[in-house]
Amino acid sequence: MSKRANGEGTIVPYKVNGVQKGWRASIQIGFKPNGSPDRKQFYGKTQKEVKEKLEDYKRKMSMGILNEEKITIQDWFYTWLFDYRKQDLKPKSFDRYYGIYKNYINNTTLGKIKLCDLRTTHLQRHYNNLLNQGVTPTTIKQLNTNLKTCLGEAERQGYILKNYCKLVTLPKIEDNKEIKVLTKEEQSKFLEAIQGHELQLLFIVALGTGLRLGELLGLKWCDIDFKTNELTVQRSIQRVPIFEGDKIVKYEVIEQTPKTKNSNRTIPIPLNIISKLKKHKKEQNQLILYAGEAYTNNNYILCDKLGNIIDEKKPGRNLKSILKKLDIEPMKFHALRHTYATRLFEAGVPPKTVQHLMGHADIQTTLNIYTHVMKGEKMEAVDKINNLFIEV
């Protein structure tokens, strides 16, 4: 049997003088004073027997019945992530959590501290060191957020008396991120330039609905109501890592539920886009008849000519290439979503309505875009009241 991940344990044949006498299970329970791994071992005549011993030990360890004083931060984070969170985290979210563990907890000075010995000073020193190494304040905040949730479970189970993540001072995050959008003039140039482009409809639907790329790729014909001219966001296409233990063995493109509860929403479709969708449906039906069995018919709207899901990197690459030719500053595909929100604000749509249409879980996210859009409008407002201050 192949070696398992740290914290999961290994089961291998037990041999004496080259002759197998049974099976041996081993699990890392911490680190020795010299920094080398500290392991607990179990023996038995059958693989099943040692596996039961290993699982019983892991269960008791997770319940806090034994070896509490030996559990390290990295051991507990790994146990919490794989045993408590993996089942309820979406694959991409799990990958982000695991990246935090791998890059900023495992095999670090903080990670090797015993859970029962952890204090605010250890966390503060670790965060300060990361900041000095060039790690961004945003990443450090994410690390602390994950650790705080992880240690919250440890506190609930009685491993620790206090969650020290709540007491640290985090570096200030400078909000210098500029939201990039197409101006009305740039949008007109772009729409003209994509006439006949293979991704023309995808770009148009993006600008007319504000959907995320994964939501666009996941659109099916059953999501369109041609009577009410609305679409319903019910799924998203994501390329996600597939784990075996703590190793990524492959990537798969999957359908999953929308990003948040608010992401599951109904959006009105502009009439000119409705007409383009109807035309596209007729053309796609002809392709299906022509391609026959070669066509993968999963009912996707924005797919390639054989019904396959479009590579998630392709729209972004094509967008940047088109904008560059138009002498417009290249932007990420997500900029089309911000452009949609900008056009709504410019049209006087209330922020709460924009929040619903965008599927934002937090109105503050919507207002951040609103602040960006209002810069120009604030100047116009000042101009309008200038006539109130006539020189006497």
Beta strands, then each sheet from edge to edge (+ up, - down):
strand 1: 10-16
strand 2: 19-31
strand 3: 37-44
strand 4: 224-225
strand 5: 230-232
strand 6: 236-244
strand 7: 247-256
strand 8: 266-268
sheet 1: 1+ 2- 3+
sheet 2: 4+ 5- 8+
sheet 3: 6+ 7-
end
